[in-house]
Amino acid sequence: MTELAWFKSSYSGNEGTECVEIAWHKSSYSGNEGTACVEVAPSTAAVLVRDSKDKSGPHLTFTPSAWQAFVDFAGSVRSV
C-alpha cells in the first residue's frame, strides 16, 4: 500500500481553524516509471480522481456510489 499524501485546502486560514485536508493515494496498479498514474482521494461525500503527474490539474469527482459502481465494473472486465 502506498503512503497517503495530505494536502491542506487553500481556503483554510493560517489560524488553524476551519481547515480541510484531503489525502491522495496512488493506485497500486500504477507503475513506478511515472506513466499511467492515478491518485484517488475518498471521503464520505465524494471520491476525487486525478493524474498524479499533474497534481494541480483537473480532477474527476464521483459520488461514493458511482465510484463503487465503477470499481465493481472495472474489476469484472478482463483484459484481452
Secondary structure, DSSP 8 states (H G I E B T S, - for coil): ----EEEE-TTS-TTSSS--EEEEEE-TTS-TTSSS-EEEEE-SS-EEEEETT-TTS-EEEE-HHHHHHHHHHHHH----
